[in-house]
Amino acid sequence: ITLVGFSSLIEGTVGIAPQAYGEAKARAQAARRAEFIQERETLTEQHGTTNLYNSLHALENDIKKPSIDGEALNNFFRGQQESDTITNANNPPALTIAPLFTPSLRTAREELTLKFNDIQFIDWIARDLTPDYRFKGKKEEFETIEKNLRTLGYQKTKEKIIATIKESLKEFPTSLRFVDINGLELHDPNFVLVGTNARNRQKFMKSYRGTEYYDPKITENSISSSTTTEVLKYLNNEYYGFTQVDNLVMMTLDGLIIPDNAILADWLEANGYSIEDDVIISPYNLISDGKEKFAKEHWEEGTPSPYYPYIEKLYQEMGYLFERAGLITSPSGKDTAFDSIIYKLSTFMFGDSDTIPADRIRRYKNGRYFKPKPYTQFEYLFEFINRLEDSLPSQSAEKYISEAKSIFDKYGFSVFGGEAKNPFYNEARLIAYSIANILQRNEIVDSYSVDALSTSFFLDNYKLTKFFANLKKDVVKAYTPADYPYKAGDKSTIDILREKIAEALSAKLNDIKGNVISQTMKDAISQEINGLLDGYQTKTDNYWNWFKQFTNGDKNEKYLREKHGNTDFLLNLVFSNKLLSQITVPKDLRAFLIGDTTRSLNSKFSIKDPLIGALLKIKALVSTWTFQDFKEVSIQASSQDLKDARQSVYKAIDDYIKSRGYIIDNFVRYGEAYTSKDLYPEYNFISALSTFHFQHKLTTQHVTGLVKDFKMPRSVQEVANFLGIPTSNQFIRPLTKGQFISPEIVERIYTKIQQNFQQDFGYLYSLPDSVSQEGILSESEKNLLGQYRTVLAELSSYVNQRGLNLFMPDSSSLKNRYDEDKWNDERIKGYDVVFHLTQFLGFDPLFFAPLDKGIFTSGKWVRHHFRDWVLRKTSSSVSDVLLTDQDKHHTYEQFSEGYIVAVMNSLIEVINMKKDDISEADLRQALEKYMGKYLRNNGGKVGEGSTTTQLVDRVLSLWKVGGQSTFIKNLEKLKFRKQTYLKTGKYNEFLLREYGMGLDSRFVKNAKDFQILLRNNEISGATRDLYATQHDFDYMERIFPPSGGSTQTRITDWIYIFSTHSSRQMQVEYVKWLESTMFKI
């Protein structure tokens, strides 16, 4: 397989997606790709490449609004007449004839357009929508909407169909791709902007109960092949309106920052994104490296709090919990300020639909407050607990209360209260508030306040906060008796608390209303509180049992044992979630974590750190956990419990690997200094491949029993063999040596995946409709399709993130069309911009005027292919394009390659003259030199003129199009830039001061990233030459010198001269190269 096989296989991922989300794409995309590329090319020429989405909207409008220019028609007929006087009988005067027949023609044209629209909608519904299993039940609804096309109009009809699609997708929350009417595959996530307000504020204003409010959340259809940066730019152009978005990042609610160059849809799917989640868009400096998730000092009051999405998610999840419990009905789906389930919940809880939205969410949404106080979350939780207890039978209530605690723990306590080192801290705090709640509910005290109990309940001012406050300090000491180390007769913290509560209850005679408290009531209260403490003590006792298992020393001694290097890691694994922490039998834990009931976990981890392969196997095994597995050990698990348990173990293992030297730190790669964090994409990729191998083996061997009955692979070499990698060292080496995974290895992996898919299903890449329809595939086969989908999404994400996609040829390139994936890649754009801005000191060569800095924020900058060769648009080479703006772009089309090259080289020579001053005479002399050469090279005959003087004058006429005074001003600017930046080598200062492009700006950062990528010796010279010749590369090394390398003081130590010599030869060589690499699978 060659790199073109990458492209085929990546596109094939949608064909093998589970349950046909991509059948729609596979059909529609294949049928329409050629037409769409042609349309896109036309739009790119007309509108530029910066906002394809808006260009597509423009195309739709052009199609929908046929018209005849009546004035032009009148003028045409006037032009056919010799007289406009009434005296000439042979030639009567012109009449205004357009109104006589334009209406009927317009009507005919509009009728024809409507018929075409009918056909387009019918085709969309029949070919793309109704065959999709997710929309099968919506066929009649789609057709009813389409029948009203003439009433609704094109845009409204499309919007109503898409609204129906989105409503259907709610039933399939992780399958969010669909094909639109243009044959584009779209992806439909939620985006919420926090920490800053959109400049186009009006686009975010909504109304509820007659009041307008700002809503920072949008659900937007993004093209599924777009990168994170491309989607962010589109959102900015369409909605936000910032001058630049370089400081914004996308992240998930789990805190994962989404890489800039990842294909967003692939990355989200690979990381388990659901339509019920949000993608947070935040200023980068708001994200904290400390205990808190976000840094308040960088938050601007009046902007949506970064905690707002978590607060809304908390109440959304609570709403769905109450719906599952049968206490509220399904939401209406009306467009309101928040998910309508929250209004339903608020009405049920407080009799007012706006209590929760107004009092608990909106204050963070509108930026009045940064984050809630942790104690308020406990109070709110107990409001829900009490309502569940009052509304449901006890057994049912207990189940939903447990889920409610999990929801508050995930989206409340662990978010707003910070992460506690001790796994029992939040639970101890919850018990303390539970005690306060029990006492308040029974009218022993009048408040939920834990602090108030010191004076209103306890006899000796005992502070209930002591019960959990000390648990922050030390993981082990927290669970020992009060006097550490243990001494016979010492009382534990729990025992002390039991005594304090018993004493206080015994002394209480009356409740807060003055009623006598009976002994029966006191006993009932004691029993309920002791039940909480008993459950807590059972868990801490279980902790000590595992502590004894994971330490060394006398097994009869409970506290005086020695930890080994991995004791805390093993304890963290077990107590990272509420499912594993309930396991009490060592062999059961071994089955869940290593798939082997005979080998001791302690012996496996106590002597030395395990091999990375062993840790990756744990992650792979965890991915296969089922409800039945936990049921076999008498543990009941909800779907959320299972998801949380998996994620917590993944995180524990990832944190361990990243902190224990498994990934090389502080290394130099391709001339740049890096740390271990820079290799996290490689780690995530390798981890995903390992998981895929295990899941595939489990599924294809039809292992249907418990996980503990399945033997794990013995070594990482099995994973390497499965993926077609010769040695395990080649599989792990990127982490240990600080390297990219080489293109050769990635090709092997793709080849092997293709072979495995063909072996599993008998088809190459994708399944035909007849096979992939719902009901034909078994559950096992559907699971297998899901596994292929996930691993290919991971592979696609890695390939794009590391820029390997830039070295995949595209067969459509032979048609002289833009290779969109390469041409629009942010790294290529940045490289071209920095190269040409520094080359010409920001001047547009053909107009001798500095490019306005505003075009780089407004998106009006354009790269023009100036070469003459027939396949010029296939080129993404930096020396085959130049930089201009949209207003001047079409002027370049009037001139040949040789003419443009002569202009550019004239300007370069003048810029690089040793003397400081530049005069008009210097410019004319340089132009005469290069225009003369252009004329001679073409036998004295060129389209732009027949003499050197004519050619030079034509250039100068463009250079002086604004008048002599403007020309002189521009000449002075050029001299200033030359003396200030070029002579001193202050290229970064030039980009920053003249164009606002600092080192962290999008263009400069992407240009540097691409230069580093080109240093990679794993990239062949032939593919590297597609973007930069050796001369181009050497030039950019002076802009971005390698770390520790020498820096040239002047870029003019070596003058870059553009050439026309290689362009035609390149055409031949490029076609030969494409032919030699294409279709070798």
ROBADREN-885795 format. One line per 2 residues: their letters; for each residue z negated, x negated, y negated of C-alpha. Coordinates in steps of 0.1 Angstrom, whole numbers. Example, Ala and Ser with C-alpha at 12.3 -4.5 7.8 and 13.67 -1.06 7.14 Angstrom:
residues 2
AS = -78 -123 45  -71 -137 11
END
This chain:
residues 1081
IT = 0 0 0  7 -12 -35
LV = -10 -2 -68  15 27 -71
GF = -3 40 -40  -34 42 -61
SS = -17 65 -84  -4 87 -57
LI = -37 88 -39  -57 95 -71
EG = -34 124 -79  -38 135 -43
TV = -75 139 -46  -71 173 -60
GI = -50 183 -30  -79 174 -7
AP = -106 189 -28  -129 213 -10
QA = -120 250 -9  -88 246 -28
YG = -98 239 -64  -69 215 -66
EA = -44 235 -46  -36 250 -79
KA = -30 216 -94  -11 202 -65
RA = 14 231 -67  17 235 -104
QA = 14 199 -114  41 188 -90
AR = 65 216 -101  59 211 -138
RA = 50 175 -143  85 164 -153
EF = 89 192 -179  55 186 -193
IQ = 60 149 -197  93 156 -216
ER = 75 181 -238  47 157 -243
ET = 71 129 -252  87 151 -279
LT = 54 161 -293  43 125 -294
EQ = 74 115 -313  68 144 -338
HG = 31 145 -341  17 112 -330
TT = -4 105 -300  -38 111 -315
NL = -41 148 -309  -20 160 -280
YN = -40 192 -278  -31 203 -313
SL = 5 194 -306  5 216 -275
HA = -8 245 -296  20 238 -321
LE = 45 239 -292  31 273 -281
ND = 34 286 -317  70 274 -319
IK = 79 292 -287  62 324 -298
KP = 77 328 -332  115 328 -331
SI = 131 334 -365  164 332 -384
DG = 166 314 -417  182 342 -439
EA = 187 320 -469  205 293 -449
LN = 227 321 -434  236 334 -469
NF = 244 299 -481  266 293 -451
FR = 288 323 -458  289 315 -495
GQ = 302 281 -485  331 297 -467
QE = 343 314 -499  363 298 -528
SD = 351 323 -555  322 343 -563
TI = 340 366 -588  350 401 -581
TN = 385 395 -596  398 376 -566
AN = 409 402 -542  417 377 -515
NP = 383 361 -516  356 386 -525
PA = 323 375 -538  295 364 -515
LT = 271 390 -503  235 386 -493
IA = 244 394 -457  213 382 -438
PL = 193 414 -443  223 433 -429
FT = 219 420 -394  189 396 -392
PS = 165 423 -382  184 432 -351
LR = 189 396 -342  153 389 -348
TA = 143 419 -327  166 406 -299
RE = 151 372 -301  116 385 -301
EL = 124 408 -272  138 378 -253
TL = 107 358 -261  85 386 -248
KF = 105 387 -216  101 350 -212
ND = 64 353 -218  62 381 -192
IQ = 79 358 -167  56 329 -176
FI = 24 350 -172  36 366 -139
DW = 45 331 -126  11 318 -136
IA = -7 346 -119  14 346 -88
RD = 18 309 -82  -14 293 -96
LT = -42 319 -98  -41 345 -71
PD = -35 320 -42  -67 302 -53
YR = -95 315 -32  -118 316 -62
FK = -96 342 -80  -84 363 -50
GK = -104 393 -61  -91 391 -96
KE = -54 397 -90  -55 433 -102
EF = -75 423 -133  -51 395 -141
ET = -21 419 -137  -37 446 -159
IE = -42 420 -187  -7 408 -183
KN = 7 444 -186  -9 446 -221
LR = 9 415 -232  30 433 -258
TL = -1 449 -273  -24 419 -271
GY = 1 392 -280  6 359 -262
QK = -26 341 -274  -50 370 -268
TK = -35 376 -233  -40 340 -224
EK = -75 340 -237  -85 371 -217
II = -71 357 -185  -89 324 -191
AT = -121 344 -198  -117 361 -164
IK = -111 327 -148  -143 314 -163
ES = -163 344 -152  -150 338 -117
LK = -160 301 -118  -196 311 -124
EF = -196 319 -86  -185 283 -80
PT = -205 263 -105  -194 228 -93
SL = -157 237 -90  -146 239 -126
RF = -109 229 -125  -81 254 -130
VD = -45 254 -140  -35 269 -174
IN = -2 286 -182  14 254 -192
GL = 8 238 -158  -20 216 -171
EL = -51 212 -150  -81 218 -171
HD = -118 212 -166  -145 235 -181
PN = -178 218 -189  -204 227 -216
FV = -209 203 -245  -239 204 -268
LV = -241 182 -299  -276 170 -308
GT = -292 147 -334  -264 154 -359
NA = -247 184 -373  -209 190 -370
RN = -191 186 -403  -169 216 -395
RQ = -201 237 -395  -183 270 -398
KF = -167 266 -364  -202 267 -349
MK = -216 296 -368  -223 328 -348
SY = -241 360 -355  -269 378 -338
RG = -286 409 -351  -268 405 -384
TE = -281 369 -389  -258 339 -388
YY = -269 309 -369  -256 274 -361
DP = -249 270 -323  -241 233 -313
KI = -230 243 -278  -193 248 -269
TE = -177 254 -236  -143 237 -239
NS = -114 233 -216  -105 196 -215
IS = -75 182 -197  -90 170 -164
SS = -72 136 -165  -88 127 -199
TT = -113 99 -203  -147 105 -219
TE = -135 89 -251  -104 111 -252
VL = -124 143 -247  -148 132 -274
KY = -120 125 -298  -105 159 -290
LN = -138 176 -296  -142 158 -329
NE = -106 167 -340  -109 203 -330
YY = -146 210 -338  -169 183 -352
GF = -149 167 -380  -167 134 -382
TQ = -148 104 -398  -155 85 -366
VD = -172 90 -333  -179 54 -322
NL = -217 60 -324  -217 91 -302
VM = -222 90 -264  -221 116 -237
MT = -250 120 -212  -262 144 -186
LD = -295 162 -185  -306 136 -159
GL = -302 109 -186  -271 93 -172
II = -248 79 -199  -212 87 -191
PD = -189 56 -193  -163 57 -221
NA = -133 50 -199  -143 71 -169
IL = -121 102 -162  -147 127 -173
AD = -139 155 -148  -140 130 -119
WL = -172 114 -131  -190 147 -136
EA = -179 160 -101  -190 127 -85
NG = -224 131 -101  -230 167 -91
YS = -224 184 -125  -226 222 -125
IE = -215 248 -151  -251 256 -154
DD = -258 222 -169  -249 207 -203
VI = -232 175 -213  -253 162 -242
IS = -234 145 -271  -258 124 -291
PY = -259 95 -315  -265 64 -293
NL = -296 52 -312  -314 85 -303
IS = -316 74 -267  -348 56 -260
DG = -355 27 -237  -392 35 -236
KE = -414 61 -220  -399 89 -241
KF = -364 101 -235  -355 101 -272
AK = -365 81 -302  -379 103 -329
EH = -376 76 -356  -338 79 -353
WE = -337 117 -354  -327 134 -386
EG = -347 166 -393  -325 196 -396
TP = -302 186 -368  -306 200 -333
SP = -333 182 -314  -321 162 -284
YY = -348 180 -265  -333 214 -273
PY = -309 215 -242  -338 209 -219
IE = -358 237 -235  -330 261 -232
KL = -323 250 -196  -360 256 -188
YQ = -359 292 -199  -325 297 -184
EM = -338 286 -150  -369 308 -154
GY = -347 337 -162  -326 332 -130
LF = -359 328 -111  -371 362 -123
ER = -337 376 -115  -339 363 -79
AG = -374 378 -77  -358 412 -85
LI = -377 416 -118  -348 416 -142
TS = -311 425 -137  -281 403 -141
PS = -272 393 -176  -247 414 -195
GK = -225 384 -205  -225 393 -242
DT = -219 365 -266  -253 358 -280
AF = -272 328 -293  -284 318 -259
DS = -276 325 -223  -282 363 -221
II = -305 358 -191  -330 344 -216
YK = -329 376 -236  -335 396 -204
LS = -364 374 -196  -379 377 -230
TF = -377 415 -229  -394 416 -196
MF = -422 392 -206  -429 404 -242
GD = -410 436 -247  -388 419 -273
SD = -355 402 -264  -359 376 -292
TI = -395 364 -287  -385 334 -264
PA = -353 326 -283  -369 327 -318
DR = -404 313 -311  -396 287 -283
IR = -360 276 -286  -345 282 -320
RY = -370 260 -339  -356 230 -319
KN = -321 242 -320  -321 244 -358
GR = -340 211 -361  -373 222 -375
YF = -392 205 -347  -384 174 -326
KP = -402 184 -293  -429 207 -279
KP = -464 196 -274  -471 191 -237
YT = -501 214 -236  -481 244 -249
QF = -459 241 -218  -489 247 -195
EY = -498 277 -215  -463 291 -213
LF = -461 283 -175  -493 304 -169
EF = -478 333 -188  -451 333 -162
IN = -474 327 -133  -497 357 -144
RL = -467 380 -147  -453 370 -113
ED = -487 376 -98  -490 410 -115
SL = -455 421 -105  -450 409 -69
PS = -468 410 -36  -490 379 -31
QS = -468 362 -5  -436 367 -26
AE = -454 357 -58  -466 325 -42
KY = -431 314 -34  -418 321 -69
IS = -448 305 -86  -441 274 -66
EA = -405 274 -79  -417 281 -115
KS = -440 250 -113  -410 229 -101
IF = -388 242 -130  -415 234 -156
DK = -421 200 -140  -384 191 -141
YG = -375 205 -175  -409 206 -192
FS = -437 182 -182  -416 153 -172
VF = -394 156 -202  -418 164 -231
GG = -449 147 -217  -433 114 -206
EA = -432 100 -171  -466 94 -156
KN = -468 63 -133  -492 82 -110
PF = -474 108 -89  -504 131 -90
YN = -510 130 -128  -490 160 -137
EA = -504 180 -108  -540 171 -118
RL = -532 182 -153  -517 214 -140
IA = -548 221 -119  -570 216 -150
YS = -549 242 -169  -550 264 -138
IA = -588 264 -139  -587 273 -176
NI = -563 301 -168  -584 315 -140
LQ = -615 315 -162  -596 332 -191
RN = -580 357 -168  -614 368 -155
EI = -627 369 -191  -652 341 -185
VD = -637 323 -215  -613 336 -242
SY = -587 308 -243  -563 287 -222
SV = -576 256 -240  -588 229 -216
DA = -607 212 -244  -625 243 -254
LS = -641 245 -219  -664 217 -228
TS = -685 240 -251  -675 275 -238
FF = -681 269 -201  -695 236 -189
LD = -732 230 -193  -732 193 -203
NY = -701 192 -225  -681 179 -195
KL = -645 172 -205  -620 187 -180
TK = -594 163 -193  -613 135 -175
FF = -600 149 -143  -564 138 -151
AN = -567 114 -180  -579 85 -159
LK = -550 89 -135  -527 72 -160
KD = -544 39 -156  -540 26 -121
VV = -520 40 -92  -546 30 -66
KA = -578 33 -85  -569 68 -95
YT = -575 81 -60  -606 61 -51
PA = -641 75 -58  -655 72 -93
DY = -672 39 -86  -645 15 -73
PY = -645 -1 -48  -659 25 -25
KA = -696 25 -17  -713 49 6
GD = -727 79 -11  -705 77 -42
KS = -689 109 -53  -652 113 -60
TI = -638 128 -92  -629 160 -73
DI = -665 163 -59  -680 159 -93
LR = -657 186 -107  -666 210 -80
EK = -703 205 -88  -697 210 -126
IA = -678 242 -120  -704 256 -95
EA = -733 248 -120  -715 264 -149
LS = -706 296 -130  -741 299 -117
AK = -755 297 -152  -730 323 -166
LN = -746 357 -169  -721 377 -189
DI = -684 376 -196  -669 374 -231
KG = -672 412 -235  -709 412 -225
NV = -704 426 -190  -726 412 -163
IS = -708 388 -139  -715 398 -104
QT = -721 372 -76  -690 386 -59
MK = -669 378 -89  -684 344 -91
DA = -676 337 -55  -640 349 -59
IS = -635 326 -89  -651 297 -70
QE = -629 303 -40  -597 304 -61
IN = -606 272 -80  -617 254 -48
GL = -585 264 -32  -566 245 -59
LD = -589 215 -55  -586 216 -17
GY = -548 215 -19  -550 186 -43
QT = -575 167 -21  -552 173 9
KT = -524 156 -10  -545 127 -22
DN = -559 122 14  -523 121 26
YW = -517 95 0  -544 74 14
NW = -531 78 49  -497 65 38
FK = -514 38 17  -530 26 50
QF = -496 27 67  -480 6 40
TN = -506 -21 36  -521 -49 56
GD = -556 -55 69  -583 -38 90
KN = -570 -3 98  -606 10 98
EK = -612 0 62  -599 27 39
YL = -599 9 5  -601 -29 10
RE = -566 -35 23  -539 -58 10
KH = -507 -45 -6  -475 -63 3
GN = -445 -67 -20  -430 -33 -11
TD = -462 -11 -8  -456 6 -41
FL = -419 11 -34  -426 29 -1
LN = -454 50 -17  -430 59 -45
LV = -404 70 -20  -428 93 -2
FS = -444 107 -33  -413 110 -55
NK = -409 146 -45  -429 175 -30
LL = -410 176 3  -415 141 16
SQ = -451 141 3  -459 169 28
IT = -449 148 58  -480 135 76
VP = -466 120 108  -451 85 106
KD = -423 91 131  -411 121 111
LR = -410 100 79  -391 73 97
AF = -366 98 109  -360 111 74
LI = -357 77 58  -341 53 84
GD = -329 76 111  -349 58 137
TT = -382 71 150  -392 39 169
RS = -391 13 141  -421 10 117
LN = -413 14 80  -440 -11 72
SK = -428 -38 95  -393 -33 82
FS = -403 -38 46  -435 -58 46
IK = -423 -93 56  -395 -95 31
DP = -372 -74 10  -347 -55 31
LI = -310 -62 30  -291 -41 5
GA = -273 -25 34  -305 -10 47
LL = -313 5 13  -278 20 10
KI = -282 35 44  -313 53 33
KA = -293 68 4  -266 78 28
LV = -290 94 52  -308 113 24
ST = -274 128 14  -273 146 48
WT = -308 163 46  -307 200 54
FQ = -332 229 52  -333 228 90
DF = -345 192 90  -376 201 70
KE = -381 233 88  -384 213 120
VS = -415 195 106  -429 228 92
IQ = -419 223 56  -402 251 37
AS = -377 239 12  -357 258 -15
SQ = -322 246 -25  -337 232 -57
DL = -365 215 -37  -338 198 -15
KD = -317 188 -45  -347 174 -64
AR = -359 155 -33  -325 138 -28
QS = -322 129 -64  -357 114 -66
VY = -351 92 -35  -317 81 -49
KA = -334 72 -82  -363 53 -65
ID = -338 32 -44  -315 26 -74
DY = -344 15 -95  -357 -8 -67
IK = -323 -24 -62  -317 -29 -99
SR = -351 -45 -104  -354 -68 -74
GY = -326 -92 -77  -300 -76 -55
II = -277 -76 -85  -271 -109 -102
DN = -284 -112 -137  -274 -134 -166
FV = -240 -146 -155  -206 -154 -171
RY = -176 -135 -161  -141 -140 -176
GE = -156 -160 -204  -182 -135 -214
AY = -220 -134 -208  -233 -104 -189
TS = -265 -91 -174  -271 -71 -142
KD = -266 -38 -161  -229 -47 -165
LY = -225 -45 -128  -239 -10 -124
PE = -204 5 -120  -198 -19 -91
YN = -231 -9 -75  -225 29 -79
FI = -190 24 -64  -204 5 -34
SA = -232 30 -29  -207 59 -29
LS = -185 41 -3  -215 35 20
TF = -225 72 17  -190 84 25
HF = -188 62 56  -220 76 70
QH = -212 112 61  -177 109 76
KL = -191 95 108  -217 122 111
TT = -191 150 105  -163 137 127
QH = -187 130 156  -199 167 152
VT = -236 158 150  -251 191 143
GL = -287 184 153  -315 170 132
VK = -309 139 112  -335 121 132
DF = -314 125 163  -286 105 148
KM = -285 67 149  -278 50 117
PR = -251 22 116  -267 -12 123
SV = -251 -32 95  -231 -31 64
QE = -203 -47 83  -196 -13 99
VA = -190 1 64  -167 -28 56
NF = -147 -23 88  -144 14 82
LG = -130 7 47  -105 -19 59
IP = -125 -48 43  -124 -79 64
TS = -160 -91 59  -193 -76 47
NQ = -195 -104 22  -164 -91 4
FI = -180 -57 2  -212 -69 -14
RP = -200 -100 -32  -193 -82 -65
LT = -231 -76 -69  -242 -111 -58
KG = -215 -131 -76  -208 -109 -107
QF = -172 -99 -101  -150 -69 -103
IS = -140 -55 -70  -106 -71 -67
PE = -74 -50 -68  -66 -62 -33
IV = -99 -49 -19  -95 -16 -37
ER = -59 -13 -23  -73 -18 12
IY = -99 9 6  -73 34 -6
TK = -51 26 23  -79 31 48
IQ = -89 64 32  -53 76 34
QN = -51 67 71  -84 84 78
FQ = -74 115 61  -41 116 80
QD = -60 111 112  -85 138 104
FG = -61 165 92  -26 153 102
YL = -13 153 67  -8 126 40
YS = -31 130 10  -32 168 8
LP = -31 199 29  -3 225 26
DS = -13 260 15  -11 275 50
VS = -38 251 62  -61 249 32
QE = -65 287 26  -100 299 28
GI = -109 311 63  -86 288 82
LS = -107 256 80  -140 254 98
ES = -173 247 79  -172 212 93
EK = -136 206 80  -146 220 46
NL = -175 196 45  -152 168 54
LG = -128 178 26  -158 177 2
QY = -166 142 13  -131 130 6
RT = -131 147 -28  -164 130 -38
VL = -154 95 -27  -120 98 -43
AE = -136 110 -75  -159 79 -74
LS = -129 56 -67  -109 72 -96
SY = -139 68 -119  -143 31 -110
VN = -106 23 -112  -104 38 -147
QR = -137 24 -159  -127 -11 -149
GL = -91 -7 -162  -74 -11 -128
NL = -55 21 -136  -37 1 -163
FM = -20 -19 -136  -5 10 -117
PD = 33 15 -122  46 51 -127
SS = 79 61 -113  85 84 -143
SL = 87 53 -164  122 48 -151
KN = 132 78 -173  122 60 -205
RY = 91 82 -210  57 71 -221
DE = 35 61 -192  8 84 -207
DK = -21 70 -187  -15 35 -200
WN = 0 42 -234  -30 64 -243
DE = -57 43 -228  -83 35 -254
RI = -83 -2 -245  -46 -5 -250
KG = -48 13 -283  -76 -9 -295
YD = -57 -40 -284  -25 -30 -303
VV = -44 -21 -335  -65 -53 -337
FH = -35 -74 -328  -12 -60 -355
LT = -38 -56 -382  -48 -93 -379
QF = -12 -104 -375  0 -88 -407
LG = -34 -87 -426  -32 -49 -424
FD = 3 -47 -440  31 -23 -428
PL = 60 -49 -425  88 -25 -434
FF = 72 -12 -465  51 -42 -476
AP = 20 -21 -483  -14 -22 -467
LD = -21 5 -442  -46 29 -455
KG = -79 27 -436  -81 65 -435
IF = -53 67 -409  -76 52 -383
TS = -102 79 -388  -78 108 -393
GK = -56 98 -364  -25 94 -384
WV = -18 58 -373  12 53 -350
RH = 25 26 -327  63 23 -330
HF = 85 9 -302  110 -13 -321
RD = 129 -28 -292  165 -17 -285
WV = 164 -19 -247  170 13 -229
LR = 136 16 -213  117 7 -245
KT = 93 36 -242  80 24 -208
SS = 65 -6 -225  29 -9 -234
SV = 33 -46 -243  16 -54 -276
SD = 46 -74 -288  70 -45 -282
VL = 53 -23 -308  42 -24 -343
LT = 17 -5 -364  26 21 -390
DQ = 16 56 -400  30 91 -393
DK = 47 94 -427  67 62 -423
HH = 73 63 -386  108 79 -386
TY = 121 54 -412  118 27 -385
EQ = 142 46 -363  171 37 -387
FS = 168 0 -379  177 -22 -350
EG = 153 -44 -331  168 -76 -347
YI = 164 -62 -382  127 -53 -376
VA = 120 -86 -360  135 -104 -390
VM = 113 -84 -414  82 -91 -393
NS = 88 -128 -389  96 -131 -427
LI = 62 -116 -435  44 -137 -409
EV = 59 -169 -422  49 -162 -458
IN = 14 -152 -447  11 -185 -428
MK = 24 -208 -456  0 -236 -463
KD = -1 -230 -500  -24 -203 -513
DI = -1 -187 -538  27 -163 -526
SE = 56 -153 -549  84 -129 -547
AD = 107 -159 -544  88 -170 -513
LR = 93 -136 -498  131 -136 -506
QA = 135 -171 -491  118 -161 -459
LE = 139 -129 -457  171 -149 -462
KY = 161 -173 -434  155 -146 -408
MG = 181 -121 -419  207 -149 -418
KY = 196 -157 -383  198 -120 -373
LR = 233 -118 -387  245 -150 -370
NN = 230 -140 -337  251 -108 -338
GG = 285 -124 -348  282 -115 -384
KV = 283 -77 -377  252 -55 -378
GE = 246 -19 -387  223 -25 -417
GS = 248 -46 -437  275 -72 -436
TT = 260 -101 -456  226 -117 -457
TQ = 222 -106 -494  228 -70 -484
LV = 202 -72 -457  176 -89 -479
DR = 182 -64 -508  178 -35 -484
VL = 144 -48 -473  133 -54 -509
SL = 144 -20 -519  119 -6 -493
WK = 92 -30 -503  96 -19 -540
VG = 101 18 -533  69 25 -554
GQ = 82 4 -583  79 -32 -593
ST = 43 -28 -605  32 -14 -571
FI = 50 -42 -554  32 -68 -574
KN = -2 -51 -567  5 -53 -530
LE = 15 -89 -533  -18 -97 -549
KL = -36 -78 -521  -18 -99 -496
KF = -27 -131 -514  -64 -120 -516
RK = -65 -112 -479  -49 -145 -469
QT = -73 -166 -490  -104 -146 -481
YL = -100 -140 -444  -71 -159 -429
KT = -78 -194 -442  -115 -191 -432
GK = -109 -175 -399  -131 -145 -408
YN = -112 -120 -387  -142 -99 -379
EF = -151 -97 -416  -115 -87 -424
LL = -116 -58 -399  -150 -47 -411
RE = -145 -49 -449  -109 -37 -451
YG = -108 -12 -422  -145 -4 -414
MG = -141 -17 -379  -173 -35 -369
LD = -179 -53 -336  -191 -20 -321
SR = -163 1 -335  -140 19 -310
FV = -109 -2 -317  -126 -37 -318
KN = -148 -30 -288  -119 -17 -267
AK = -97 -46 -278  -123 -71 -267
DF = -128 -53 -234  -91 -54 -227
QI = -89 -91 -236  -117 -98 -212
LL = -99 -78 -185  -68 -98 -190
RN = -88 -130 -183  -96 -116 -148
NE = -78 -139 -123  -77 -111 -98
IS = -50 -95 -120  -15 -108 -112
GA = 5 -125 -139  33 -100 -134
TR = 11 -70 -142  -7 -88 -170
DL = 27 -94 -187  32 -57 -190
YA = 6 -58 -218  6 -93 -232
TQ = 27 -124 -229  9 -157 -226
HD = 15 -161 -264  0 -127 -271
FD = -30 -136 -249  -35 -169 -266
YM = -33 -153 -300  -60 -128 -291
ER = -82 -155 -276  -85 -167 -312
IF = -97 -133 -323  -121 -130 -293
PP = -130 -165 -282  -148 -167 -248
SG = -186 -171 -249  -195 -207 -254
GS = -159 -216 -262  -146 -232 -293
TQ = -135 -210 -322  -104 -218 -342
TR = -112 -220 -379  -78 -206 -387
IT = -55 -183 -369  -27 -201 -387
DW = -33 -232 -366  -6 -217 -345
IY = 20 -193 -359  31 -163 -338
IF = 68 -156 -342  83 -124 -327
ST = 115 -128 -307  145 -107 -296
HS = 153 -132 -268  134 -117 -239
SR = 138 -79 -245  170 -74 -225
QM = 159 -97 -198  126 -79 -197
QV = 144 -47 -191  161 -61 -160
EY = 129 -78 -148  108 -48 -153
VK = 131 -25 -134  132 -50 -106
WL = 95 -52 -106  91 -15 -105
ES = 116 -12 -76  99 -39 -57
TM = 64 -24 -60  73 13 -58
FK = 71 33 -25  57 5 -4
I = 31 27 12
END
